[in-house]
Amino acid sequence: MPIKLGKNTYGKNAVNLSKIIRHPEYHEFRQISVNVVLEGDFITAHTLGDNSRILPTDTQKNTVYALAKEHFVSSIESFGLYLANYFMNNNPQLSQARIEMTEHNWKRMRFNGTDHPHAYCSGGAEKHTAVIVQSQEGITVTAGISDLLILKTTDSAFENYIKDEYTTLKETSDRILATQCEASWTYNSSNVLFAELFNGIRTTLLQTFADHQSLSVQHTLFAMGEAVLNKFAAVNEVSLKMPNKHHILFNLEQFGMDNKNEIFIATDEPYGYITGTVVRES
């Protein structure tokens, strides 16, 4: 039977870039990681070793750094759009350019109620993410958050589930709900106020998690996505990954003591893994 090349891509991953934006009164420090993924007519590179249509991955890396000087001045979504458009416009052999971006969270140090002009501390593991895909059919912009560690100590229950001969889990109407959340959402336009929308969506996700009377992780996941879609018309859909970071009530009765939801064993593994996408009905 004849053999042919299937779908293929190539690019440069983990282009780690730091930039200082020097404002008159303070410095803005930004740190991002960029993946470039290109699709197109690369058949002869695979079958004949002909590299005449290959843009070297080292060139892709250099392009990210060079364009960042003038064009990484606001949101990572805006910079990703510029990068994708640049690669598509300057490489006719491409059918699609995909730019994946992660921004690390740095915050200016604060002393006596005032932000220091140029000293920063880590904002934790939480990261701002974005994926820009540009093809002949159009442009798609997806933004999100990863490694968002959130927890609440009450307003969470888990009851009325299936029980069989292997079930040992006890029902509870009051438990700790903790997750290392990953959220992403797709915009219906590439011409929106990305930074403003990101901050608003992040706040909505957190506020809904905090206030929701949760009957399960799935219940809260849907409520969080629904709240974003109800509030932000620019968002088409919201996807959430919410691993359940279990906190198990420790047995103090063996020491003659009561445990009224006060002492828990925090476990990393194994853990429940819950995902879902909330979309608008067509």
Phi and psi in degrees as GROMACS dihedral restraints (atoms count N, CA, C in turn):
[ dihedral_restraints ]
;  ai    aj    ak    al  type     phi  dphi    fc
    3     4     5     6     1   -65.4    20    10
    4     5     6     7     1   150.2    20    10
    6     7     8     9     1  -117.7    20    10
    7     8     9    10     1   135.6    20    10
    9    10    11    12     1  -138.9    20    10
   10    11    12    13     1   165.7    20    10
   12    13    14    15     1   -79.7    20    10
   13    14    15    16     1   130.4    20    10
   15    16    17    18     1   -88.1    20    10
   16    17    18    19     1  -163.4    20    10
   18    19    20    21     1   -57.2    20    10
   19    20    21    22     1   137.1    20    10
   21    22    23    24     1  -148.1    20    10
   22    23    24    25     1   151.2    20    10
   24    25    26    27     1  -141.6    20    10
   25    26    27    28     1   165.4    20    10
   27    28    29    30     1  -155.8    20    10
   28    29    30    31     1   163.5    20    10
   30    31    32    33     1   174.1    20    10
   31    32    33    34     1  -164.0    20    10
   33    34    35    36     1  -121.7    20    10
   34    35    36    37     1   125.7    20    10
   36    37    38    39     1  -105.3    20    10
   37    38    39    40     1   156.1    20    10
   39    40    41    42     1    57.7    20    10
   40    41    42    43     1    48.0    20    10
   42    43    44    45     1   -81.3    20    10
   43    44    45    46     1    98.7    20    10
   45    46    47    48     1   -90.4    20    10
   46    47    48    49     1   122.4    20    10
   48    49    50    51     1  -132.7    20    10
   49    50    51    52     1   131.4    20    10
   51    52    53    54     1  -118.5    20    10
   52    53    54    55     1   142.2    20    10
   54    55    56    57     1  -139.4    20    10
   55    56    57    58     1   138.3    20    10
   57    58    59    60     1  -104.2    20    10
   58    59    60    61     1   119.9    20    10
   60    61    62    63     1   -99.5    20    10
   61    62    63    64     1   113.2    20    10
   63    64    65    66     1   -92.8    20    10
   64    65    66    67     1    97.9    20    10
   66    67    68    69     1   -83.6    20    10
   67    68    69    70     1   159.7    20    10
   69    70    71    72     1   -57.3    20    10
   70    71    72    73     1   -36.9    20    10
   72    73    74    75     1  -103.2    20    10
   73    74    75    76     1   -15.1    20    10
   75    76    77    78     1  -160.1    20    10
   76    77    78    79     1   164.9    20    10
   78    79    80    81     1  -103.8    20    10
   79    80    81    82     1   138.4    20    10
   81    82    83    84     1  -106.2    20    10
   82    83    84    85     1   118.6    20    10
   84    85    86    87     1  -102.2    20    10
   85    86    87    88     1   127.5    20    10
   87    88    89    90     1  -126.0    20    10
   88    89    90    91     1   137.5    20    10
   90    91    92    93     1  -134.2    20    10
   91    92    93    94     1   121.7    20    10
   93    94    95    96     1  -132.9    20    10
   94    95    96    97     1   161.1    20    10
   96    97    98    99     1  -124.5    20    10
   97    98    99   100     1   132.1    20    10
   99   100   101   102     1  -122.1    20    10
  100   101   102   103     1   133.4    20    10
  102   103   104   105     1  -111.5    20    10
  103   104   105   106     1   132.7    20    10
  105   106   107   108     1  -110.0    20    10
  106   107   108   109     1   125.6    20    10
  108   109   110   111     1  -127.5    20    10
  109   110   111   112     1   117.9    20    10
  111   112   113   114     1  -112.8    20    10
  112   113   114   115     1   138.2    20    10
  114   115   116   117     1  -120.3    20    10
  115   116   117   118     1   148.1    20    10
  117   118   119   120     1   169.4    20    10
  118   119   120   121     1  -156.0    20    10
  120   121   122   123     1   -88.9    20    10
  121   122   123   124     1    87.2    20    10
  123   124   125   126     1  -120.1    20    10
  124   125   126   127     1    21.1    20    10
  126   127   128   129     1   -60.2    20    10
  127   128   129   130     1   -46.1    20    10
  129   130   131   132     1   -67.9    20    10
  130   131   132   133     1   -24.5    20    10
  132   133   134   135     1   -63.7    20    10
  133   134   135   136     1   -36.8    20    10
  135   136   137   138     1   -79.6    20    10
  136   137   138   139     1   -42.7    20    10
  138   139   140   141     1   -90.0    20    10
  139   140   141   142     1   -28.3    20    10
  141   142   143   144     1  -119.5    20    10
  142   143   144   145     1    -7.1    20    10
  144   145   146   147     1    71.5    20    10
  145   146   147   148     1    23.4    20    10
  147   148   149   150     1   -90.5    20    10
  148   149   150   151     1   110.9    20    10
  150   151   152   153     1   -95.5    20    10
  151   152   153   154     1    15.4    20    10
  153   154   155   156     1   -68.1    20    10
  154   155   156   157     1   -15.3    20    10
  156   157   158   159     1  -111.8    20    10
  157   158   159   160     1    15.2    20    10
  159   160   161   162     1  -101.9    20    10
  160   161   162   163     1   119.6    20    10
  162   163   164   165     1   -85.3    20    10
  163   164   165   166     1   115.4    20    10
  165   166   167   168     1   -54.7    20    10
  166   167   168   169     1   143.5    20    10
  168   169   170   171     1   -64.2    20    10
  169   170   171   172     1   -28.3    20    10
  171   172   173   174     1   -66.3    20    10
  172   173   174   175     1   -36.1    20    10
  174   175   176   177     1   -65.5    20    10
  175   176   177   178     1   -39.1    20    10
  177   178   179   180     1   -59.7    20    10
  178   179   180   181     1   -44.5    20    10
  180   181   182   183     1   -59.2    20    10
  181   182   183   184     1   -49.0    20    10
  183   184   185   186     1   -62.0    20    10
  184   185   186   187     1   -35.3    20    10
  186   187   188   189     1   -62.2    20    10
  187   188   189   190     1   -42.5    20    10
  189   190   191   192     1   -58.9    20    10
  190   191   192   193     1   -47.8    20    10
  192   193   194   195     1   -65.4    20    10
  193   194   195   196     1   -43.4    20    10
  195   196   197   198     1   -66.6    20    10
  196   197   198   199     1   -43.9    20    10
  198   199   200   201     1   -72.1    20    10
  199   200   201   202     1   -23.4    20    10
  201   202   203   204     1   -63.6    20    10
  202   203   204   205     1   -28.3    20    10
  204   205   206   207     1   -57.9    20    10
  205   206   207   208     1   -45.4    20    10
  207   208   209   210     1  -102.3    20    10
  208   209   210   211     1   -20.1    20    10
  210   211   212   213     1  -118.7    20    10
  211   212   213   214     1    -6.7    20    10
  213   214   215   216     1   -97.7    20    10
  214   215   216   217     1    83.0    20    10
  216   217   218   219     1  -126.7    20    10
  217   218   219   220     1    -6.1    20    10
  219   220   221   222     1  -142.1    20    10
  220   221   222   223     1  -118.4    20    10
  222   223   224   225     1   -79.4    20    10
  223   224   225   226     1   156.2    20    10
  225   226   227   228     1   -68.1    20    10
  226   227   228   229     1   -28.1    20    10
  228   229   230   231     1   -63.1    20    10
  229   230   231   232     1   -43.7    20    10
  231   232   233   234     1   -64.4    20    10
  232   233   234   235     1   -41.4    20    10
  234   235   236   237     1   -66.6    20    10
  235   236   237   238     1   -40.3    20    10
  237   238   239   240     1   -62.2    20    10
  238   239   240   241     1   -39.2    20    10
  240   241   242   243     1   -62.2    20    10
  241   242   243   244     1   -41.0    20    10
  243   244   245   246     1   -65.4    20    10
  244   245   246   247     1   -43.2    20    10
  246   247   248   249     1   -61.9    20    10
  247   248   249   250     1   -48.1    20    10
  249   250   251   252     1   -60.0    20    10
  250   251   252   253     1   -43.8    20    10
  252   253   254   255     1   -64.5    20    10
  253   254   255   256     1   -39.0    20    10
  255   256   257   258     1   -62.7    20    10
  256   257   258   259     1   -47.9    20    10
  258   259   260   261     1   -63.6    20    10
  259   260   261   262     1   -41.6    20    10
  261   262   263   264     1   -66.4    20    10
  262   263   264   265     1   -44.1    20    10
  264   265   266   267     1   -70.5    20    10
  265   266   267   268     1   -26.5    20    10
  267   268   269   270     1  -102.4    20    10
  268   269   270   271     1     3.4    20    10
  270   271   272   273     1  -140.6    20    10
  271   272   273   274     1    86.6    20    10
  273   274   275   276     1   -62.6    20    10
  274   275   276   277     1   -16.7    20    10
  276   277   278   279     1   -75.2    20    10
  277   278   279   280     1    -8.1    20    10
  279   280   281   282     1   -84.9    20    10
  280   281   282   283     1   141.4    20    10
  282   283   284   285     1  -103.9    20    10
  283   284   285   286     1   -19.9    20    10
  285   286   287   288     1  -160.2    20    10
  286   287   288   289     1   141.4    20    10
  288   289   290   291     1  -122.1    20    10
  289   290   291   292     1   127.6    20    10
  291   292   293   294     1  -118.8    20    10
  292   293   294   295     1   125.5    20    10
  294   295   296   297     1  -116.1    20    10
  295   296   297   298     1   119.4    20    10
  297   298   299   300     1  -109.4    20    10
  298   299   300   301     1   128.3    20    10
  300   301   302   303     1  -132.7    20    10
  301   302   303   304     1   141.3    20    10
  303   304   305   306     1  -130.8    20    10
  304   305   306   307     1   127.7    20    10
  306   307   308   309     1  -108.4    20    10
  307   308   309   310     1   129.2    20    10
  309   310   311   312     1   -82.5    20    10
  310   311   312   313     1   146.1    20    10
  312   313   314   315     1   -93.8    20    10
  313   314   315   316     1   108.7    20    10
  315   316   317   318     1  -117.2    20    10
  316   317   318   319     1   140.0    20    10
  318   319   320   321     1  -127.0    20    10
  319   320   321   322     1   143.0    20    10
  321   322   323   324     1   -67.7    20    10
  322   323   324   325     1   138.9    20    10
  324   325   326   327     1   -61.6    20    10
  325   326   327   328     1   145.9    20    10
  327   328   329   330     1  -123.4    20    10
  328   329   330   331     1   125.8    20    10
  330   331   332   333     1  -130.5    20    10
  331   332   333   334     1   129.2    20    10
  333   334   335   336     1    52.5    20    10
  334   335   336   337     1    39.5    20    10
  336   337   338   339     1    79.2    20    10
  337   338   339   340     1     8.2    20    10
  339   340   341   342     1  -126.2    20    10
  340   341   342   343     1   134.0    20    10
  342   343   344   345     1   -71.1    20    10
  343   344   345   346     1   133.7    20    10
  345   346   347   348     1   -68.4    20    10
  346   347   348   349     1   140.8    20    10
  348   349   350   351     1   -68.0    20    10
  349   350   351   352     1   -25.5    20    10
  351   352   353   354     1  -147.3    20    10
  352   353   354   355     1    14.6    20    10
  354   355   356   357     1  -110.8    20    10
  355   356   357   358     1   135.2    20    10
  357   358   359   360     1  -126.3    20    10
  358   359   360   361     1   155.7    20    10
  360   361   362   363     1  -130.6    20    10
  361   362   363   364     1   157.9    20    10
  363   364   365   366     1   -64.5    20    10
  364   365   366   367     1   138.9    20    10
  366   367   368   369     1   -88.8    20    10
  367   368   369   370     1    14.6    20    10
  369   370   371   372     1    97.6    20    10
  370   371   372   373     1  -171.8    20    10
  372   373   374   375     1   -75.8    20    10
  373   374   375   376     1   -17.6    20    10
  375   376   377   378     1   -59.7    20    10
  376   377   378   379     1   138.0    20    10
  378   379   380   381     1  -132.5    20    10
  379   380   381   382     1   149.6    20    10
  381   382   383   384     1   -94.9    20    10
  382   383   384   385     1   129.4    20    10
  384   385   386   387     1  -120.1    20    10
  385   386   387   388     1   157.5    20    10
  387   388   389   390     1  -154.7    20    10
  388   389   390   391     1   144.4    20    10
  390   391   392   393     1  -131.1    20    10
  391   392   393   394     1   123.8    20    10
  393   394   395   396     1  -115.6    20    10
  394   395   396   397     1   125.7    20    10
  396   397   398   399     1  -121.2    20    10
  397   398   399   400     1   120.2    20    10
  399   400   401   402     1  -119.4    20    10
  400   401   402   403     1   128.4    20    10
  402   403   404   405     1  -139.2    20    10
  403   404   405   406     1  -175.1    20    10
  405   406   407   408     1   -65.0    20    10
  406   407   408   409     1   -23.6    20    10
  408   409   410   411     1   -82.5    20    10
  409   410   411   412     1   -19.5    20    10
  411   412   413   414     1   147.7    20    10
  412   413   414   415     1  -164.7    20    10
  414   415   416   417     1  -125.4    20    10
  415   416   417   418     1   136.4    20    10
  417   418   419   420     1  -122.7    20    10
  418   419   420   421     1   132.6    20    10
  420   421   422   423     1  -119.7    20    10
  421   422   423   424     1   121.6    20    10
  423   424   425   426     1  -121.0    20    10
  424   425   426   427     1   130.1    20    10
  426   427   428   429     1  -119.3    20    10
  427   428   429   430     1   168.2    20    10
  429   430   431   432     1  -178.9    20    10
  430   431   432   433     1  -172.1    20    10
  432   433   434   435     1  -134.7    20    10
  433   434   435   436     1   138.3    20    10
  435   436   437   438     1  -125.9    20    10
  436   437   438   439     1   158.8    20    10
  438   439   440   441     1    56.3    20    10
  439   440   441   442     1    39.4    20    10
  441   442   443   444     1   -89.7    20    10
  442   443   444   445     1    99.4    20    10
  444   445   446   447     1   -87.6    20    10
  445   446   447   448     1   112.5    20    10
  447   448   449   450     1  -130.3    20    10
  448   449   450   451     1   151.9    20    10
  450   451   452   453     1  -154.7    20    10
  451   452   453   454     1   145.2    20    10
  453   454   455   456     1  -136.7    20    10
  454   455   456   457     1   149.7    20    10
  456   457   458   459     1   -93.7    20    10
  457   458   459   460     1    -6.0    20    10
  459   460   461   462     1  -156.5    20    10
  460   461   462   463     1  -171.2    20    10
  462   463   464   465     1    61.2    20    10
  463   464   465   466     1    32.6    20    10
  465   466   467   468     1  -140.8    20    10
  466   467   468   469     1   132.0    20    10
  468   469   470   471     1  -136.0    20    10
  469   470   471   472     1   165.0    20    10
  471   472   473   474     1  -152.2    20    10
  472   473   474   475     1   103.4    20    10
  474   475   476   477     1  -141.2    20    10
  475   476   477   478     1   167.6    20    10
  477   478   479   480     1    61.5    20    10
  478   479   480   481     1    35.4    20    10
  480   481   482   483     1   -95.6    20    10
  481   482   483   484     1   171.1    20    10
  483   484   485   486     1   -63.1    20    10
  484   485   486   487     1   137.5    20    10
  486   487   488   489     1  -128.6    20    10
  487   488   489   490     1   127.6    20    10
  489   490   491   492     1  -131.1    20    10
  490   491   492   493     1  -165.5    20    10
  492   493   494   495     1   -67.7    20    10
  493   494   495   496     1   -13.5    20    10
  495   496   497   498     1  -104.6    20    10
  496   497   498   499     1     3.9    20    10
  498   499   500   501     1   -81.0    20    10
  499   500   501   502     1   124.7    20    10
  501   502   503   504     1  -120.6    20    10
  502   503   504   505     1   -13.6    20    10
  504   505   506   507     1   -65.5    20    10
  505   506   507   508     1   132.0    20    10
  507   508   509   510     1   -91.1    20    10
  508   509   510   511     1   142.9    20    10
  510   511   512   513     1   -65.4    20    10
  511   512   513   514     1   149.9    20    10
  513   514   515   516     1  -145.3    20    10
  514   515   516   517     1   139.8    20    10
  516   517   518   519     1  -101.4    20    10
  517   518   519   520     1     0.3    20    10
  519   520   521   522     1  -153.9    20    10
  520   521   522   523     1   110.1    20    10
  522   523   524   525     1  -145.1    20    10
  523   524   525   526     1   168.6    20    10
  525   526   527   528     1   -78.2    20    10
  526   527   528   529     1   133.4    20    10
  528   529   530   531     1  -114.3    20    10
  529   530   531   532     1   116.3    20    10
  531   532   533   534     1  -135.5    20    10
  532   533   534   535     1   141.5    20    10
  534   535   536   537     1  -153.5    20    10
  535   536   537   538     1   151.0    20    10
  537   538   539   540     1  -101.6    20    10
  538   539   540   541     1    89.6    20    10
  540   541   542   543     1   -79.5    20    10
  541   542   543   544     1   141.4    20    10
  543   544   545   546     1  -123.5    20    10
  544   545   546   547     1   121.6    20    10
  546   547   548   549     1  -124.8    20    10
  547   548   549   550     1   142.6    20    10
  549   550   551   552     1  -143.8    20    10
  550   551   552   553     1   149.5    20    10
  552   553   554   555     1  -142.8    20    10
  553   554   555   556     1   149.1    20    10
  555   556   557   558     1  -107.9    20    10
  556   557   558   559     1   129.3    20    10
  558   559   560   561     1   -84.4    20    10
  559   560   561   562     1   152.3    20    10
  561   562   563   564     1   -91.9    20    10
  562   563   564   565     1     6.2    20    10
  564   565   566   567     1  -153.3    20    10
  565   566   567   568     1   152.7    20    10
  567   568   569   570     1   -97.0    20    10
  568   569   570   571     1     7.5    20    10
  570   571   572   573     1  -121.5    20    10
  571   572   573   574     1    70.4    20    10
  573   574   575   576     1  -133.8    20    10
  574   575   576   577     1   170.9    20    10
  576   577   578   579     1   -85.3    20    10
  577   578   579   580     1    89.7    20    10
  579   580   581   582     1   -61.3    20    10
  580   581   582   583     1   -48.1    20    10
  582   583   584   585     1   -63.5    20    10
  583   584   585   586     1   -42.9    20    10
  585   586   587   588     1   -64.9    20    10
  586   587   588   589     1   -43.2    20    10
  588   589   590   591     1   -65.7    20    10
  589   590   591   592     1   -42.3    20    10
  591   592   593   594     1   -57.9    20    10
  592   593   594   595     1   -48.3    20    10
  594   595   596   597     1   -62.7    20    10
  595   596   597   598     1   -41.0    20    10
  597   598   599   600     1   -66.9    20    10
  598   599   600   601     1   -41.6    20    10
  600   601   602   603     1   -67.8    20    10
  601   602   603   604     1   -42.1    20    10
  603   604   605   606     1   -58.8    20    10
  604   605   606   607     1   -46.1    20    10
  606   607   608   609     1   -61.6    20    10
  607   608   609   610     1   -41.7    20    10
  609   610   611   612     1   -63.5    20    10
  610   611   612   613     1   -42.8    20    10
  612   613   614   615     1   -60.1    20    10
  613   614   615   616     1   -46.3    20    10
  615   616   617   618     1   -67.0    20    10
  616   617   618   619     1   -43.5    20    10
  618   619   620   621     1   -64.1    20    10
  619   620   621   622     1   -40.2    20    10
  621   622   623   624     1   -67.3    20    10
  622   623   624   625     1   -43.9    20    10
  624   625   626   627     1   -56.8    20    10
  625   626   627   628     1   -45.1    20    10
  627   628   629   630     1   -67.0    20    10
  628   629   630   631     1   -38.8    20    10
  630   631   632   633     1   -95.2    20    10
  631   632   633   634     1   -15.7    20    10
  633   634   635   636     1   -71.5    20    10
  634   635   636   637     1   134.9    20    10
  636   637   638   639     1   -83.0    20    10
  637   638   639   640     1    93.5    20    10
  639   640   641   642     1   -82.7    20    10
  640   641   642   643     1   129.2    20    10
  642   643   644   645     1  -102.8    20    10
  643   644   645   646     1    -7.1    20    10
  645   646   647   648     1  -175.4    20    10
  646   647   648   649     1   167.7    20    10
  648   649   650   651     1   -62.6    20    10
  649   650   651   652     1   -40.7    20    10
  651   652   653   654     1   -58.5    20    10
  652   653   654   655     1   -40.7    20    10
  654   655   656   657     1   -61.0    20    10
  655   656   657   658     1   -44.5    20    10
  657   658   659   660     1   -73.2    20    10
  658   659   660   661     1   -37.4    20    10
  660   661   662   663     1   -55.9    20    10
  661   662   663   664     1   -48.7    20    10
  663   664   665   666     1   -64.0    20    10
  664   665   666   667     1   -41.5    20    10
  666   667   668   669     1   -61.1    20    10
  667   668   669   670     1   -39.2    20    10
  669   670   671   672     1   -65.7    20    10
  670   671   672   673     1   -46.7    20    10
  672   673   674   675     1   -65.4    20    10
  673   674   675   676     1   -40.9    20    10
  675   676   677   678     1   -61.8    20    10
  676   677   678   679     1   -40.7    20    10
  678   679   680   681     1   -63.5    20    10
  679   680   681   682     1   -39.5    20    10
  681   682   683   684     1   -65.2    20    10
  682   683   684   685     1   -46.0    20    10
  684   685   686   687     1   -65.6    20    10
  685   686   687   688     1   -35.4    20    10
  687   688   689   690     1   -67.7    20    10
  688   689   690   691     1   -31.4    20    10
  690   691   692   693     1   -95.1    20    10
  691   692   693   694     1   -27.4    20    10
  693   694   695   696     1  -123.5    20    10
  694   695   696   697     1   103.7    20    10
  696   697   698   699     1   -67.6    20    10
  697   698   699   700     1   -19.9    20    10
  699   700   701   702     1   -76.5    20    10
  700   701   702   703     1    -6.3    20    10
  702   703   704   705     1  -103.2    20    10
  703   704   705   706     1   129.9    20    10
  705   706   707   708     1   -86.5    20    10
  706   707   708   709     1   -42.8    20    10
  708   709   710   711     1  -155.4    20    10
  709   710   711   712     1   158.4    20    10
  711   712   713   714     1  -130.5    20    10
  712   713   714   715     1   127.2    20    10
  714   715   716   717     1  -112.0    20    10
  715   716   717   718     1   137.9    20    10
  717   718   719   720     1  -132.9    20    10
  718   719   720   721     1   138.7    20    10
  720   721   722   723     1  -117.9    20    10
  721   722   723   724     1   123.2    20    10
  723   724   725   726     1  -134.4    20    10
  724   725   726   727     1    79.4    20    10
  726   727   728   729     1   -62.3    20    10
  727   728   729   730     1   136.4    20    10
  729   730   731   732     1   -84.7    20    10
  730   731   732   733     1   106.9    20    10
  732   733   734   735     1   -84.4    20    10
  733   734   735   736     1    95.6    20    10
  735   736   737   738     1   -67.6    20    10
  736   737   738   739     1   138.8    20    10
  738   739   740   741     1  -124.6    20    10
  739   740   741   742     1   107.6    20    10
  741   742   743   744     1   -99.5    20    10
  742   743   744   745     1   130.8    20    10
  744   745   746   747     1   -59.9    20    10
  745   746   747   748     1   126.3    20    10
  747   748   749   750     1   -83.5    20    10
  748   749   750   751     1   140.1    20    10
  750   751   752   753     1   -79.2    20    10
  751   752   753   754     1   100.1    20    10
  753   754   755   756     1   -91.2    20    10
  754   755   756   757     1    -7.4    20    10
  756   757   758   759     1   -62.2    20    10
  757   758   759   760     1   -29.4    20    10
  759   760   761   762     1   -63.8    20    10
  760   761   762   763     1   -14.3    20    10
  762   763   764   765     1  -110.9    20    10
  763   764   765   766     1    12.2    20    10
  765   766   767   768     1    71.8    20    10
  766   767   768   769     1    29.4    20    10
  768   769   770   771     1  -124.4    20    10
  769   770   771   772     1   149.0    20    10
  771   772   773   774     1   -85.9    20    10
  772   773   774   775     1   145.9    20    10
  774   775   776   777     1  -122.9    20    10
  775   776   777   778     1    95.5    20    10
  777   778   779   780     1   -94.1    20    10
  778   779   780   781     1    67.0    20    10
  780   781   782   783     1    54.0    20    10
  781   782   783   784     1    50.2    20    10
  783   784   785   786     1  -121.4    20    10
  784   785   786   787     1   -40.3    20    10
  786   787   788   789     1  -115.5    20    10
  787   788   789   790     1   126.4    20    10
  789   790   791   792     1  -131.6    20    10
  790   791   792   793     1   156.3    20    10
  792   793   794   795     1   -96.8    20    10
  793   794   795   796     1   119.0    20    10
  795   796   797   798     1   -86.9    20    10
  796   797   798   799     1   121.4    20    10
  798   799   800   801     1  -117.8    20    10
  799   800   801   802     1   142.0    20    10
  801   802   803   804     1   -94.6    20    10
  802   803   804   805     1   -35.8    20    10
  804   805   806   807     1  -143.5    20    10
  805   806   807   808     1   147.5    20    10
  807   808   809   810     1   -71.6    20    10
  808   809   810   811     1   165.7    20    10
  810   811   812   813     1  -140.9    20    10
  811   812   813   814     1   152.3    20    10
  813   814   815   816     1   -71.2    20    10
  814   815   816   817     1   145.3    20    10
  816   817   818   819     1  -129.3    20    10
  817   818   819   820     1   110.1    20    10
  819   820   821   822     1  -118.3    20    10
  820   821   822   823     1   128.9    20    10
  822   823   824   825     1  -132.3    20    10
  823   824   825   826     1   158.4    20    10
  825   826   827   828     1  -173.8    20    10
  826   827   828   829     1   153.5    20    10
  828   829   830   831     1  -120.9    20    10
  829   830   831   832     1   128.9    20    10
  831   832   833   834     1  -106.3    20    10
  832   833   834   835     1   124.4    20    10
  834   835   836   837     1  -128.3    20    10
  835   836   837   838     1   162.2    20    10
  837   838   839   840     1   -81.8    20    10
  838   839   840   841     1   140.4    20    10
  840   841   842   843     1   -69.6    20    10
  841   842   843   844     1   134.8    20    10
